[in-house]
Amino acid sequence: MPDDGEQTQRKEPWSGDAFDRKPFADYLTKVITARSQRMQQGEGGGATVAIDADWGAGKTFFVKNWAEDLKEAGHPVIYFDAWENDDGDQPAIALMSAILQGLKEWESRIPAKKRLAETAADLTKRSIRDLRSAVLPATGVIARGMVKKFTGVAIDQLMDSFDSVDQTDDADNDSKELNEALDKFFESALASHEKRQRSLADFRSNLASLLELVCSQAGAVLPLFVFVDELDRCRPSYAIKLLEEVKHIFGIRGVAFVVSTNLMQFQNSIRGVYGGDFDGRRYLRRMFDHEYLLPEPKGDMYQVIASEIFEAHREGPVVTGLPDGQEHDGLYVWTLVSSAVIPGDVRTQKQALRLANEVQAGLSERDPLHLLWLFYLCALYVSDRESLGVLVSGEIRNRDVRGFIAETLKSDPRIRYQQIVVADEGLRRRVENREVVLSVVIGKYIDMCHASSESLRQEAFSDGYDYPSALAEHVYQDLVRGSKRVPAIAGYPAAVRDAGFFAGPG
């Protein structure tokens, strides 16, 4: 029995849905249910759809919360973690085990009538038996010992004789015996294949009958939803076999398979197995009845995620890195940087934010915390560690800084600000709207890391305000206050690298 500190309350579905994806789940429920009903009325099997999104985009959160909605609506639901079950070569058996385990709850709701209970138990046993007959013989017959049992000929002799099947009538007696053995072997293989097809048909029929029973007697609502998650983390050979068995073995009326994966990565894995010229995209179109792209989160939604992770608890000053007069907090700065360096990847963004927590905890409270620079470096650590190494080593001074920064950014958002312009010897002032791209600000931070104290002083006390040059004032004041030879921001790249070693992948 856990103590009070260990007890947790069951969360409501979609608690913490920062990306507002529940409406998309509701839409999919209606569409897939309607598709499944049409297929049940015809001669088709079950529905198989793909939920496509990049790694770390929140697929698991989405399907698990959607599954809870479906359970509350009365649908039988199975969640199958493909990666956790990637420990063998028979995914169909692991998947069937998950399905039967999930249906036990519904079987227990069947009224306590002996005949109904016996029917449910019998259908379950027959489903298991038929699946076993369908899956196992394919490997059993090919085994060397089984071939010799069927034909009386060792497998090595049998395979050596493939090139001599069409010999003339004057073939010697040994060849004739091998030909007869081959005929016998292929007759056995053909009979095994036909038996397997009958077993598959019986398996589908029995499982469909079991679903109809829990629907009519236990109040279940069809279709049965089977979620196959984490497929893009599996071995390519296992992932492909699992998907093929979902389509060819479990294509059962009243069942809807939802496979969440990164289709681009998956098709690359398929080419890795079948060859570089293989059309992986066309192959996947045959596997799925429909593909749905998980909606991209909006920028302001990332602030909600960031607010749960980033801890900006500092007694010392904080410099956002944005123009003076902009009342944006650290979460806004994070959204700006993350959308440029690691857009759409929730998992990686969380890793970068946890790393930012580690780094800021180790920085001196006496020095200003430069958020934009810190966030850029942390995002770089989780997305492009080699580029971070260029900044740590100081090799950046021998590089094209603008080109280097461009390679690290997926986009280059604009930062708008207002500039007061003085004219006519100070008699008139006007406000101009200006803008600068993020890469220019990052370039400024890189320059300031290697600038002399004199050049920083000149920029800090130049006439008028201009962004991002005005950031030099914060950096110069840091030098003067601490009597340092180099600004504190020059140590950020190494601090991020070192904190990353201790923090791990997050």
Backbone hydrogen bonds, N-H to C=O, Kabsch-Sander energy under -0.5 kcal/mol:
donor,donor_aa,acceptor,acceptor_aa,energy
6,E,3,D,-1.4
7,Q,3,D,-1.3
15,S,12,E,-1.7
17,D,14,W,-1.7
18,A,16,G,-2.4
20,D,17,D,-1.6
25,A,21,R,-1.7
26,D,22,K,-2.6
27,Y,23,P,-2.0
28,L,24,F,-2.3
29,T,25,A,-2.3
30,K,26,D,-1.7
31,V,27,Y,-2.4
32,I,28,L,-3.0
33,T,29,T,-2.1
34,A,30,K,-2.1
35,R,31,V,-2.4
36,S,32,I,-2.7
37,Q,33,T,-2.2
38,R,34,A,-2.0
39,M,35,R,-2.1
40,Q,36,S,-2.0
41,Q,37,Q,-1.7
42,G,38,R,-1.2
44,G,39,M,-0.5
47,A,255,V,-1.7
49,V,257,F,-2.8
50,A,290,H,-2.1
51,I,259,V,-2.8
52,D,50,A,-0.6
52,D,292,Y,-3.3
53,A,261,T,-1.4
57,A,54,D,-1.7
62,F,58,G,-1.9
63,V,59,K,-2.8
64,K,60,T,-2.4
65,N,61,F,-1.9
66,W,62,F,-2.3
67,A,63,V,-2.3
68,E,64,K,-1.5
69,D,65,N,-1.7
70,L,66,W,-2.2
71,K,67,A,-2.2
72,E,68,E,-2.0
73,A,69,D,-1.4
74,G,71,K,-1.6
75,H,70,L,-2.5
78,I,225,F,-2.7
80,F,78,I,-0.6
80,F,227,F,-3.4
81,D,79,Y,-0.6
82,A,80,F,-1.0
82,A,229,D,-2.3
83,W,229,D,-0.5
85,N,81,D,-1.2
86,D,83,W,-1.3
87,D,85,N,-2.1
93,I,90,Q,-1.0
94,A,90,Q,-1.3
95,L,91,P,-2.6
96,M,92,A,-2.5
97,S,93,I,-2.3
98,A,94,A,-1.8
99,I,95,L,-2.2
100,L,96,M,-2.7
101,Q,97,S,-2.2
102,G,98,A,-2.1
103,L,99,I,-1.7
104,K,100,L,-0.9
104,K,101,Q,-0.5
105,E,101,Q,-0.5
107,E,103,L,-2.5
108,S,104,K,-2.1
109,R,105,E,-0.5
109,R,106,W,-0.9
110,I,107,E,-1.3
113,K,111,P,-3.3
114,K,112,A,-0.5
117,A,113,K,-2.6
118,E,114,K,-2.5
119,T,115,R,-2.0
120,A,116,L,-2.4
121,A,117,A,-2.4
122,D,118,E,-2.6
123,L,119,T,-2.6
124,T,120,A,-2.0
125,K,121,A,-2.4
126,R,122,D,-2.7
127,S,123,L,-2.2
128,I,124,T,-2.1
129,R,125,K,-2.6
130,D,126,R,-2.7
131,L,127,S,-2.3
132,R,128,I,-2.4
133,S,129,R,-2.3
134,A,130,D,-1.9
135,V,131,L,-2.3
136,L,132,R,-2.2
139,T,136,L,-1.2
140,G,136,L,-2.0
141,V,137,P,-2.6
143,A,139,T,-1.0
147,V,143,A,-2.2
148,K,144,R,-2.0
149,K,145,G,-1.7
150,F,146,M,-2.3
151,T,147,V,-2.4
152,G,148,K,-2.6
158,L,154,A,-2.1
159,M,155,I,-2.5
160,D,156,D,-1.8
161,S,157,Q,-0.9
161,S,158,L,-0.7
162,F,159,M,-1.2
164,S,161,S,-1.7
165,V,162,F,-1.0
167,Q,164,S,-1.0
171,A,168,T,-1.6
176,K,172,D,-1.9
177,E,173,N,-2.3
178,L,174,D,-2.1
179,N,175,S,-2.7
180,E,176,K,-2.4
181,A,177,E,-2.2
182,L,178,L,-2.8
183,D,179,N,-2.5
184,K,180,E,-2.2
185,F,181,A,-2.7
186,F,182,L,-2.8
187,E,183,D,-2.0
188,S,184,K,-2.1
189,A,185,F,-2.6
190,L,186,F,-2.6
191,A,187,E,-2.4
192,S,188,S,-2.5
193,H,189,A,-2.5
194,E,190,L,-2.5
195,K,191,A,-2.4
196,R,192,S,-2.4
197,Q,193,H,-2.4
198,R,194,E,-2.1
199,S,195,K,-2.5
200,L,196,R,-2.5
201,A,197,Q,-2.3
202,D,198,R,-2.5
203,F,199,S,-2.7
204,R,200,L,-2.6
205,S,201,A,-2.3
206,N,202,D,-2.9
207,L,203,F,-2.5
208,A,204,R,-2.4
209,S,205,S,-2.2
210,L,206,N,-2.1
211,L,207,L,-2.2
212,E,208,A,-2.3
213,L,209,S,-1.9
214,V,210,L,-2.2
215,C,211,L,-1.8
216,S,212,E,-2.6
217,Q,213,L,-2.8
218,A,214,V,-1.0
219,G,215,C,-0.7
220,A,214,V,-1.9
221,V,74,G,-2.6
222,L,220,A,-0.5
224,L,254,G,-3.2
225,F,76,P,-2.5
225,F,223,P,-0.5
226,V,224,L,-0.5
226,V,256,A,-2.7
227,F,78,I,-3.4
227,F,225,F,-0.6
228,V,226,V,-0.6
228,V,258,V,-2.8
229,D,80,F,-2.4
229,D,227,F,-0.7
231,L,260,S,-1.0
233,R,230,E,-1.3
234,C,231,L,-1.4
239,A,235,R,-2.9
240,I,236,P,-2.4
241,K,237,S,-2.0
242,L,238,Y,-2.7
243,L,239,A,-2.3
244,E,240,I,-2.5
245,E,241,K,-2.3
246,V,242,L,-2.3
247,K,243,L,-1.9
248,H,244,E,-2.8
249,I,245,E,-2.3
250,F,245,E,-1.7
252,I,250,F,-2.4
255,V,252,I,-1.6
256,A,224,L,-3.3
257,F,47,A,-3.2
257,F,255,V,-0.5
258,V,226,V,-2.9
259,V,49,V,-2.8
259,V,257,F,-0.5
260,S,228,V,-2.3
260,S,258,V,-0.6
261,T,51,I,-2.2
261,T,259,V,-0.6
263,L,261,T,-0.8
266,F,262,N,-2.6
267,Q,263,L,-2.6
268,N,264,M,-1.4
269,S,265,Q,-1.8
270,I,266,F,-2.2
271,R,267,Q,-2.0
272,G,268,N,-1.7
273,V,269,S,-1.3
274,Y,270,I,-3.0
275,G,271,R,-2.2
278,F,275,G,-1.6
280,G,278,F,-1.6
283,Y,279,D,-1.8
284,L,280,G,-1.9
285,R,281,R,-1.7
286,R,282,R,-1.2
287,M,283,Y,-1.0
288,F,284,L,-1.9
289,D,48,T,-3.3
290,H,48,T,-1.0
292,Y,50,A,-3.0
294,L,52,D,-2.7
294,L,292,Y,-0.6
301,M,298,K,-1.1
302,Y,298,K,-0.8
302,Y,299,G,-1.0
303,Q,299,G,-0.7
304,V,300,D,-0.8
305,I,301,M,-1.5
306,A,302,Y,-2.9
307,S,303,Q,-2.2
308,E,304,V,-0.8
308,E,305,I,-1.0
309,I,305,I,-0.5
309,I,306,A,-1.3
310,F,306,A,-2.8
312,A,310,F,-0.6
313,H,311,E,-1.5
314,R,312,A,-0.9
319,V,369,L,-2.7
320,T,318,V,-0.6
326,Q,323,P,-1.6
327,E,325,G,-0.7
328,H,326,Q,-0.9
333,V,329,D,-1.7
334,W,330,G,-2.4
335,T,331,L,-2.2
336,L,332,Y,-2.2
337,V,333,V,-2.3
338,S,334,W,-3.3
339,S,335,T,-1.9
340,A,336,L,-0.6
340,A,337,V,-1.0
341,V,337,V,-2.1
342,I,338,S,-1.6
345,D,342,I,-0.9
346,V,56,G,-1.3
346,V,344,G,-1.0
347,R,56,G,-2.0
349,Q,345,D,-2.2
350,K,346,V,-2.3
351,Q,347,R,-1.7
352,A,348,T,-2.3
353,L,349,Q,-2.4
354,R,350,K,-2.4
355,L,351,Q,-2.1
356,A,352,A,-2.1
357,N,353,L,-1.8
358,E,354,R,-1.9
359,V,355,L,-2.5
360,Q,356,A,-2.5
361,A,357,N,-1.5
362,G,358,E,-0.8
362,G,359,V,-1.3
363,L,359,V,-0.6
363,L,360,Q,-0.7
367,D,364,S,-0.8
369,L,317,P,-2.2
370,H,368,P,-0.7
371,L,319,V,-2.2
371,L,369,L,-1.0
372,L,320,T,-1.1
374,L,370,H,-2.2
375,F,371,L,-3.2
376,Y,372,L,-2.1
377,L,373,W,-2.0
378,C,374,L,-2.4
379,A,375,F,-2.5
380,L,376,Y,-2.0
381,Y,377,L,-2.0
382,V,378,C,-1.6
383,S,379,A,-1.2
384,D,380,L,-3.2
387,S,384,D,-0.7
388,L,384,D,-1.6
389,G,385,R,-2.0
390,V,386,E,-1.1
391,L,387,S,-1.2
392,V,388,L,-2.3
393,S,389,G,-2.5
394,G,390,V,-0.8
395,E,390,V,-0.8
396,I,390,V,-1.3
397,R,394,G,-1.7
398,N,395,E,-2.3
399,R,396,I,-1.7
401,V,399,R,-1.1
404,F,400,D,-2.7
405,I,401,V,-2.6
406,A,402,R,-2.1
407,E,403,G,-1.6
408,T,404,F,-0.8
408,T,405,I,-1.0
409,L,405,I,-0.8
409,L,406,A,-0.7
410,K,340,A,-4.2
411,S,340,A,-1.0
415,I,436,V,-3.5
416,R,414,R,-0.5
417,Y,434,R,-2.7
419,Q,432,E,-3.1
421,V,419,Q,-0.6
421,V,430,R,-3.5
423,A,428,R,-3.0
427,L,424,D,-1.8
428,R,423,A,-2.1
430,R,421,V,-2.3
432,E,419,Q,-3.3
432,E,430,R,-0.5
434,R,417,Y,-3.3
434,R,432,E,-0.6
436,V,415,I,-2.3
438,L,413,P,-2.3
440,V,437,V,-1.1
441,V,437,V,-1.1
442,I,438,L,-2.4
443,G,439,S,-2.4
444,K,440,V,-1.9
445,Y,441,V,-2.0
446,I,442,I,-2.2
447,D,443,G,-2.4
448,M,444,K,-2.5
449,C,445,Y,-1.7
450,H,446,I,-0.8
450,H,447,D,-1.0
451,A,448,M,-0.6
456,L,452,S,-2.0
457,R,453,S,-2.2
458,Q,454,E,-2.3
459,E,455,S,-1.9
460,A,456,L,-2.5
461,F,457,R,-1.7
462,S,459,E,-1.2
470,A,466,D,-2.4
471,L,468,P,-2.1
472,A,469,S,-2.1
473,E,470,A,-1.4
474,H,470,A,-0.5
474,H,471,L,-0.5
475,V,471,L,-1.6
476,Y,472,A,-2.9
477,Q,473,E,-2.5
478,D,474,H,-1.5
479,L,475,V,-1.5
480,V,476,Y,-2.6
481,R,477,Q,-2.6
482,G,478,D,-1.7
483,S,479,L,-1.0
483,S,480,V,-0.5
484,K,479,L,-1.5
490,A,487,P,-1.5
491,G,488,A,-1.8
492,Y,489,I,-1.1
495,A,491,G,-2.1
496,V,492,Y,-2.7
497,R,493,P,-2.2
498,D,494,A,-2.8
499,A,495,A,-2.4
500,G,496,V,-2.2
501,F,497,R,-1.4
502,F,498,D,-1.4
503,A,499,A,-2.9
504,G,500,G,-1.8
506,G,503,A,-0.6
